[in-house]
Amino acid sequence: GELENGGRPVVVFGHSRGGVTALLTARWMLDENDPALPDALVTAASPSATHRMTDEQAAAMRDAGFLERKSGRTGQTLRIGRGWLDEQLDEPAWHDALVAAGRVAVADVPWLILHGSGDDTVPVTDGEALREASGGRAEMRVVDGASHTFDCPNPAPRDVATVNTRRLIEATLA
């Protein structure tokens, strides 16, 4: 179909694992010669790999059909289904975030990598690895002191944003 966007630019945005999904989506659009190629890509606090499971964790997920993890930010128990891992194991080269970074960069899709210097979930070195894989074509901004969520509480308030959340939003809009 078509995106009714009134002629505005289409920007693919993703945070954390969603950033990897946004990157892989942009790569898929390029590989498929999708005419709706994004005008830009923004990844925020994104890892440089689709997963970092140990062999034991992957085996446990395959056996049980899922893996449960407790969110360090919300305390919620989150269930990750086996299909998520199976896709990556079936086509590891396609799910390589660093390969996708190089592919998106070669296509001259403007890409902004945002990361907080205080991120204790995904280190800044992951953002640096993505930028390096882009051949230096991606722009990287490190938000001084920002956490993994750019200091946004969960759930996020509708009308109040922290300084670092505003920095994330302003950089994305720019």
N, C-alpha and C positions, 0 to 999 in steps of 0.2 A: 504494500500500500504506500501511501504517502503521508508524510508528517506535515500537518497543518501548522506551520510555524510563522506564517506571515512574512516570509523572506528573511527572518532572523537567522543568524548562524547557528548551526547545530554543533554543540560541544558535548562530547562523551566524557562524563565525570564518574570517577569511582574512588571510594575510600577503602583503605586496607585491602582485604582480599577482593573487594569490589573494584579496586584500582587495577588489579591483575585482570579481572574480568573485562574492564573497560579497555585495557591494552590489547587483550586477545580479541575482543570484538572489533577494534579498529583494524587489527591485522586481518581478521576474517573478511572484513569489508573490502580491504585492499586485495586480498587473494581472490575474492569472488568478483572483482571489478564492479562492486556495488556502486551504482550512481549516487547513492545517498551517503557517500564517504563523508565522515565528519569534517567540519571546518577546523576543529581543534580537539585536543585530548588533554584532560587534566587528571592526574593521579595524585592522591593525597595519602601520605603515610603507607604507601604500598610496598609489600615485600617484592623482592627480586626473583622469587620462585613461587610456583603455584602451590607447593606444599613442602613441608619440612618434616614429614612423618618419618619415624624410624621404621625399619623393617618389621619390628615387633608390633608397632601401632598399626601399620598397614595390614598385617596378618590378622590382628584382632578385629579390625574393621571388616575385612573380607569375611571372617568367620561369623561375626555377629550381624553383619549387614548394615552396621552403623557404628559410630563412635560418639560418645558423649564427652563434652568438654564444659567445664565451668568457666564462664566469662569472668575475668578478673575485674572488669569494670562494673558489671551489673549484678554479678552473683548468680545469674540465670544458668541453668544447665541447658546447653545447646546440643542438639543432635545433628550430626553430619552424616548423611546417607552414603552408602557404598558407591552409588552411581557417580558421585563427585570424584572419587579416587579412581574408579574403573575407567572413566574417560581419559584421565591423565596417563594411566598405565597402558591403555590401548594405543594411544598416540602421543608418546612422550615428547617427540620433537615439536609437534604442533603446540603443545602446552608449555613450551619453554619460554618464560617471560623475557629472558635476555635476547633470544632469537627474535621474538615479536618486537622488542624494542628497536632492534636494528632494522627490521622490515618497515616499521611505521616511520622511522626517521628518514629512511631512504626515500620514502614517498612524499617527504616534505610536509607532513601533517604537523602543524605547530603543536608542541607538546610542553606542558608545564608540569613539572614534578614538584610537589609541595611536601615538606616534611618538617616535623617539629624537632628541635634540638633536644627536647626533654622526653622524646618518645621512648618508653621502656618496653614497648610491645614489638615494634619493628624498628630496628636501629637505622639511623641516618645513612649508614653505609649501604643499606639496600637501595635507597634513592640514588646514591652516588653510583652504584653498580648499574642501575637502569640508565642513568645519564651517560655513563661510559659506554654502555652497549649501544646507545643511540649515536655513537660516534661524536658525542658532544653537541649534537643538534638540538636535543631537548634542553629547555631552560629549567634550572633547578633553583628553588628558593627555600631556604631553611628559615623557619619561623622561630626566632630565639625564645627558648624556654617552653615552647608549646608541647603539650602531651600528645599521645597517639590520637586523641579525639580533638586536638586543638583546643583543649580545655572546655569543651562543650559537655555539659552534664547529660546524663541519660535518665529520663527523657529530657529532650531539649525544650527549654521554655520558648513559647511562641514569640515573645516580644523583647527578650533580653538576650544579648549575645556577649560572651566574654571578649576581651580584647583580641585574643588569638583566634577565636572563631570568626570575628569580624575580619581579621587579616586573611584568613582562609577564603572567606566569601569575596572580599575585595580583590584578592589576587586572581581568583577564578573568574570574576566578572571582567577584570581588565584583560 
